[in-house]
Amino acid sequence: MVLSPVIGKLLHKRVVLASASPRRREILSHAGLRFEVVPSRFKEKLDKASFPTPYAYAIETAKQKALEVASRMHQKDLRAPDVVIGADTIVTVGGLILEKPVDKQDAYRMLSRLNGKEHSVFTGVAIVHCCTKDGQLDTEVSEFHEETTVKFSELSEELLWEYIDSGEPMDKAGGYGIQALGGMLVEYVHGDFLNVVGFPLNHFCKKLVELYYPPRRKDVQRVKHDSIPPVDTFENLSDAEQGSSDPAQGNEGGGHWRAEAGGDRGQVPAGSQGADSNGTVGVTAQFPAGLLELIDGFKASKALFTACKLKVFDVLKDEAPLKAMDIAGKIDASVCGTERLLDVCVALGLLEKADRGYCNTDLADLHLASDGEYSLHGLAMHSNDHAWNLFTDLELAVREGANAAFGRKAEHPVQSKQTKLQFMRAMHGLTNLTARQVATAFDLSRFTSACDLGGCTGALARALTQQYPRLKVTVVDLPEVIEHVPCFQPEGRQTEQISFVPGDFFKDNLPEAELYILSRILHEWPDDKVHELLSRVSGSCRPGGGILVAETVLEENRAARGSLPASLNLLVRTQGRERTLPEYRSLLEQHGFWDVRLAHAGDRLDVVLGTRAAPP
């Protein structure tokens, strides 16, 4: 009953649930919500590896489901519903995302992974508020996620197959339904039970309160700190505080980042506040666990780098489980030191430890063993051997500017023979994570030829040719890079559509192409070199051709996406910088590229597409 006024805010709106799940329909119906059910046709083919966290993947999937329904209904009825609710539930264990099993064998594989272990259930929810302006659909998206921890009992093979044969696992994330027979598999649940069923009703209602009942300024108390000036938490409230019921008027973008990073600012923990004689709230100091983790964070990175350098994850991918003594022998290290390193990796979620010894998590097998397609082993090694040392000059760079720190570096990493392959492995692994997202960020089917400048191993070129069979791609990079490209060619894959040309894109003639690609290139160079390069591309690109730029685009509401550490990286490593979308638009327009558009390719990379205009 307490939450019914919140649901009541939606009673006079046309609400659509973009899900065919009978469990979500039942949960929302029991809460008193009136809605239509329009199952989404969005194909859930997002690349899980491109998302920094499992919940980011679930949120994006939920958002795309809701947006697809909103767009389809607007096209059909010429009027969109008021609110579309999308949701996606996933199960994660050891860094691996489990969705619905495709068959019984897949269900057995999933349940075996969960057997006797704790796992997390994430539901991403998107609330899309729609309106029509001048015949065009306009949307405002609010996002959040809920996590619940579930522990399975130790189950026999016989019991697992008996449950699988019941047919219940086949339409459920993780291969089980906690509200039915699957509840017998569960030892305990920490968190929202309905979240495991399929929809976090409690968090949903809290989100509605946040959207429809924002606190008024006069009701917001300021928190007094010793050294930080008081900040009004609700400075940016909209017309909703004057009584408007339209959340689109005051809901900022950034969805789950807003909820995670800023949702609790200005709130005082229960039992920790008291008012002084002036009525100002004082806060008892809380134990700074998060700050201590931040201070110690470098130790976790160094432990990861050391385990990679000693090939711990390679050893355990080939042979597992192994005792610390056996691993120490294989990596030529002390037993005592090896055991401590292994235990740290267990605490970091990189390894698992059982009575028979240590073994990799799925995350480590996929990304930290050196031989996988999506391996980040090379990136870890480059960070350890090169970036780690560069960051010792961060204070100098902050005090004196990037030029001071950059001037102390003897050479760019790709120019050093000792670090050349390591740098290529780092770029290859990083590019593989996002190549498909970059290739599909825009419809590039109109192009039949492309030139990938600084394309290194051709990882992006391969993704492009797989997506567009008519496209031929020329990869241009320095001769010392091109000579090592065969080391990175996947076995048995045809590369007739891809050619490699050694050259310097600042000095040599650029190959003719309809589309020029600059992926993670522009941020490396100072402004004068960026203009020089874009001028050369513009001179080679014919009217109607295009330029595709893949970079981290800075935006205010996406500051938590990893761009801030990246900007420090640029400060100590190069004389370049990241840019905002208006800066990229202005930059490209100066060189004759118009109709500049932006798309997101995962959480840490964006894609900008511009079209070459005809000369005036």
N, C-alpha and C positions, 0 to 999 in steps of 0.2 A: 504493500500500500504506500510505503514511503516514496517509492520511485514512480508511482503512477502519474503524478503531475508532469514528470519528464516525458514519459511516453505520450501523455496528453498533448504535448506540443506538436506531435506528428499526426494527431487524429484528423485534422482538417487539411492535411496535405496528401498528395498522391505519392505513396511510398511503394517502391519496387524492391523486392529481394532478388538479386542477380545470382540465384543459386537454386539448384534442384534438390538440395539436401533436405530430406524429410526431417532430419534432426534440427537443423537451423530453423525450419519453418515451425516446428513444434515449440522450440524454445521461445521464439518471438511471439507466437500466437498466445502462449500461456502468459506472456508478460502484458498482454492486452493491446499489442500493436496490430493495426489493420494495414494490410499490404497485399500487393499482387506478387505473384511469382513468375519471373521471366528468366529462365536459365540462360546463363551467358554462353556465347559461342566462341569466346576467346580460347585459342589453342594454347594450352599451358606448356610452351616450349622454351621458356626463358632459360638461359644458361645459368645454372645454379652457381657455377664456379666464379661467375662475374660479380657476385654479391658478397659484401664483406661479412655479413652475418646471415644466419638462416631466417631470422625474422624480417630482414630487409627483402629477401626473396618472397616471403609470404605476403608482405604488405604490397609489393609491386604487383604480384599476381592478383590479389584482391582488387587493387585499383584498376588494373586492366580489364578484369571481369566487369566491374561496375561501369567503366567508361564505354565498353563495347555495347552494353545494354542501353545506356543513356543515348548513345549515338544512333543505335538501330531504331529505338522508339521515336526519337526525334525525326528521323528520316521517314519513318512510316506514318506517324500521326501529325507531322509538322509541329509537334509540341512535345517537349520532354516532360517526364514526371518531375515532381518537385524534389524527391530524394531517391537515390538508388544506393542500396547497401550491398557491398561486395565483401566476401570473406574467403579466406583460404587457410586450411589447417594442415600443418606438416608435423612430422615426428622426426627428431634428430637424435642421433647417438654417435658419439665419437667424431663429430663434425660432419657426418654424412646425413643428407636429407632423405627421408623416406616418405613417399607419397602413397598413392593407392597401388596395390600389387596388380600386375598384369595377368598373372595366372597363379595356380597353386604353388608352383615351384618358387615363384617370386615371393609369395606370401610366406613360405617356409624360410626363405633366405632372410626376410625382414624379421620374422619372429625369433629366429635363431640369434640374430644380432641383439635383440632386446632381452633375450632369456637371461634372467638373473641379474640384470643391470638396471641402473637408473637411466632414464632418458628424458628429454624435454619435448613437450608438445607446444608448438607455437601456432597461434591463430592471428593472421593479419586481417585487419578490418579497414575498409575504406567507405566513408560516408560521402557520397557525391551529391552536392546540392546543384540543381540545374535550373536554368532559366533561358528564355529565348530572347535575343536582342537582334532586331533587324533581320529576323529569319534565321539567325545563326545560333547554334547551341553554345551556351556559356556555362562553364562548370567551375565549382570550387570544391576542392577535395580536402577532407579531414581524414587523417590516418592514425592508427594506433595498433599495438600488438599486445598480446597477453602470453605469458609463459607459465606453464605448469610442469612440475617435476613428477614423474611417475616411475615407480620401481616394480619390475616384474619379479615374481618368485622364480626359483630354479624349477624348470619344467622339463618333464621327460619328453623324448621324441614321440612317444606314443600319444601323450596328451596334446602336443603341438599339432600332430597330424589329425587327431580327432577334432580339434577346433577348426583346422583348415577345411576338413571335409564337411563341416557344418555349413560352409558357404558364407559365413558371416564376414570373414576378413576382406572379401573381394572389392567392396566399395568404400573402404575406410582407410584413412591415412595411417601408415605404419602397420596395416594389416590386422587391426583389432578394433572392436567397439566396446568401450568401457561400460556403456549403459546396458549392455546385454550379456551374452555369454562371455565376452572378453573380460568382463569384470572379475571373473574367477582367476584370471592370470595375474591380477594386480595385487601386490603386497601392500603398497601405500601410495597415496597421492598428496603432494604438497602444492597447494594453490587452488585455483578455480576449477572445480569439477566440470562445470558446463563448458569450460574452454576445451577440455579433452573430448567432450561429446561433440563439439563443433562450433560453439559460439559463446564468447565471453560476455554474458549478459550484464554482469555487474560493471565491467569496464565500459561497455557500450552506454549504459545509463549515465555513468560518470562523464563520459564524453559529451553526451547530450546536455548535461548540466553545464559543462564548460562552454558549449556552443550557445545555448539558449538562455542561460542565467549567469552571464559574466558579472562579477562583482562591480559595483559602482565605485568611482574613485574615492568618494567620501567614506566608503566602508573599508577601504584598504588601509591597514596600519603599517606604518614604516618600522622597519627593524633597525635598531641602533647597533652599529659596530664600532670597534675602537679605532679602526684605521680606514674603513671604506665608507664613503659618503652614502647616505640612505638613497635607495633607488625605488621609485614607484614601479612595482611589478606590473601593473596594468596600464602603463602609459599609453599603449596603442589600442585601447579599447575602441570599438566602433559605435555606431548608432544603437547597437543592441543595448547599451547601458541606459539609453533613454526609453527603452521599452520595446524596441524592434524585435520581432521574433525571427528575423531572417539572419541565420548564422553566416551566410555568404558575405554579409556586410562587414563582419569583423573577424573572420577566421583567416589567419595568416597561412601562407604556404609552408612547405617544409614538413608537414604532417608529423611523422613519427620522430623526426629529429626534434621538433618542437616539444613533443610530449616527453621524450627521453631527456633531452639536454636542458630544457627550461621549464618543464611542467611543475617542478617543485620549488622553484625559486620564490623566495618571499614567504614560504610556509614555515611555520615553527613546529618542530617535533612536539608531540604531546608530552606534558610533564616537564618541559624544559623552558617555559616562558613565564615571565612575571612582569608587572608594570611598575615603573618608577613613579615618583610623585607627579611627573608631568604627563603620565599616561603613555609614555613611550615603552614599547615592548623590548625587553632585554632577553638575550638568548644565552643559555648556559652552554659553554663550549662542549661540542660533541667530539668523540674520539675520531681523529682525522684518518680513518682507515683508507679512504680513497687517495688522500694526499700521500700517505706512506707508500701505497702501491705505486704511485706515480714516481716518487723518489727512487724506489727500488726497481723501476721498470727496466732500466738499462741492464740489470743483471739477468732478467728473463731473456732479453734479446741476445745477450752474450752467450747464455746457456744454449739457446737455439742455434746460434752460429757455430758454436763449438761442436755440438752434436752433428751438425751438417758437415763440418770440416773433417771430423773423424769418421764420417760415413756410417754413423750409427743406424740411421734409417735404412740405408742400403743393406746393411748386414741383416737387419731384422725383416726386411722385405723378402730376402732370399731364404733365411732360416729363422723360424720362430715357433714356439717361444724359446728364449735362451736365458740362462742365468748370467748374472753380472760377470762372473769369472770367465765364462765362455766369450762374452762380448769383449771383455778387456783383452783377451788373447788375440782376438781377431782385429782389434783396432790398435794393438800395441800400446796399451795404456795400463796404469795401475788399477788393481781391483777396487781399492778404496775410492779412488777418484772417479772411476767409471760408475760405481754404484751410486755415488752421490749425484753425478750428472744424470743418470737414468731416472733417479727418483724425482729430480727437479722436472724432467721431461714428463713424467707421469702427472705431477702436480699441474703442469701447464696444459695437460690434455693432449699431449703429443704421443705418449706411449701408454700402454696398459700393463698392469702388473698383476700376476696371479702366482699361485703356488709353483707352477712349472717354469716361471720366469717372465721375461718382458717380451712384449710384442708391439708392433706399430698400431696406432689407431688408423681408421680409414683415411683421415685427413693427412696423416704422415705418409701413408702409402701413395696417396694421390699427388701430394704437393712437395714432399720433402725428400723422397727417394730421388736420386739424380737422373733416373732413366725414363721417367714418365712423360707423357705428352704435355701434361699440365704441371710439370715440375717447377717449383720455385727455388730449387736448390742453388742454381746459378745466381739468382737474385740475392739469396742469403749470403752466399760467398762473396759476392761483389760488395754487399753492404758491410760485411765483416772486414774484408781486406782493403777496401778503398774508402767507402763512405764513413766508416767508424773513425778513421784517422782524420778525415776532412773536418768532422764535427769538433775536433779539438780546437779548431780555429774559429768556432762560432762567436766567441767573445770578441775576437779581433774584428770579425766581419760586422758585428753589431756596432762596435765602437767606431770603426773607420770606414765601413761600407764594403760592399762586395768586392770592389777592385783591389782592396788591400789583401784580403784573404786569397782572392783568385790569383793575384800576382805571385804568391808564394808557391803555387803549384807548378811543378816542373813540366807536366804534360797532361793532356787529356787522356783519359783511360784507354780510349780506342787506339791511341797512338803508341801505346806501350806494348811491345811484343809479349811481355809477361802477363799482361792483364787483358789482352785482346779477346781470347776465347772466353775468358770469364765474363767479360762485358757482354759478349754475344749471347752467352747462355742466359745471363740475366734478362736481356731484352727479349730473347726468344720465349722464355717462360712467361714474362709479363704480357707480351703481345698475345700469346696463345689464350690467356685468360679472357681477353676482351675482343679478340679478332672477329668472332661471329657477330657480336653486338655492334661493332663498328661497321661491318659489312652490311648489316640489315637496318641500321639507324635510319637510312633513307632508301627509297627505291632508286637504285642506280642502273636499272635495266636499260635505260636509254643510251648508256655509254657502251661502246664496243672496245675501247682501248683505254688503258690507265697507266700512269707512271707513278710508282711509289718511291718518292725521294727519301733516301736514308732508310730504306725498307729492310735493311739488315738481312736476316735469314729467310725472308719471304713468307713469314707466318701469316701476316695480314693478306698478302697476295693469294695464298692458298685458300683462305676463307672467302675471299672475293670471287675467285674462280669457281669454287664449289657452289656459291650462291647464284652466280651469273655465268652460265655455261658459255655464253657468247663473248664474254669479256676476256681480253688478253692484257696481261699486266707485265710491264717492264720495271724491274727493281733496280734502282741506281744506288750504289754505295761505294765507299772507298775501296780501292783494289785489295788492300790488306784484309778487308772484311769479306769481299766476294770470294777470295781464294779459299775461305773456310766454310762457305755455304754448304758444300756437299756433306759436311759432318752433321747437318741439321735436316737433311732431306728425309722425310718419312719413307720407309721401305715400301715398295709396291704401289706407290701413288704416282699417277701420271702428272707430269708438270709441263706438257706441251704448251699450255696457255701462259706459262710464266717464263720470262727470260731475265737474265741477270747481266747488268752492264756496269763494269767498273768505271768510276769517275767521281769527280768532285762537283757537286751541284752549284758551287760558287764560281767555278772556273770553266767547266766543260759545257758544251752544248747539251741542252736537255732533249731527250727523245721526244718525238711528236706523240701526242696523246690527246684524247678528248677530256680526260679527267686526270688532274694532278693531285697526289695524296701527300700530305705532310702529317705523319702520325708521331706525336711526341717529339717534334723537331723544333718548333718555333720558340718554345719556352727556354730552350738551351742557349739562345743567342741574344746579344744586346739589340736594341732597337734599330741601329743603323744596318746591322747584318740582316735582320728580319726584313726590312724594307728592300734591301738588295736582292734577297732571295725571292720575295714576292714579285718584284719587278721582273726578274728573269722568268718566273712562272707565267706572269701576265703576258710577257712578250711571246711566249711559246704557245699559249692557249688561244685557240680560235674562239670567236663569238659563238655562244651557245654551249661552249665547253664548261667545265666546272673545276672547282677546287674543293677538296675535302680535308678539313683540318681536325685532327683528333688530339685534344688537350683537356686538361682540367680547367673548366671555365668558372671563374670566381663569381659567386652570387651571394648576396647577404644571407639569404635564408638557407644556404647550403655550406656554411663555414665549417661544419663538423664533418664534411665529407672526406677529409684528408688533405685538403688544399693548404691548410696552415703548416703542417709538417713539410709539405712539398715546397712551400715558399722559403722555409729555412734551408732546405736542401739546396735550393737555387742560390741562396745567399752565400753559402760556403763553397759551392761547387762550380757555378758558372756566373756569367754576368747577365743572364736572361731573367725572365719573370713570367708569372702567370697573368692572365688578363680577364676582364669581364666581357660579357657578350657585347655591350655597346662598344668596347674597345676593339674587339675582333671585327665587329661590323664596320666601324670606321676604318680600320686597317685595310680590310679587304676592298672596301669601296674606293679607297685612295688608289688602289691598283686595278680598278676596273671590274671588280666582282660585285654583283648586286643580288637582290633577292636572297640575302644571307639568312639562313635558318639554323636553328639549334635543335639537337636531339640528345638525349642522355643514353650512354652506353654503359649501364651499370652505375655503381655508386661513386667511382673515382675517376670517371672519364666521360667526356662529352664530345660530340661530333658537330662540326659547323660545316655547312655546305653553302657555297656561293656559286653563282652563274656568271660567266664572262659576258659582259655586255659588248655590243658593237661600239667601235670607236666613234666619238662625236664627229 
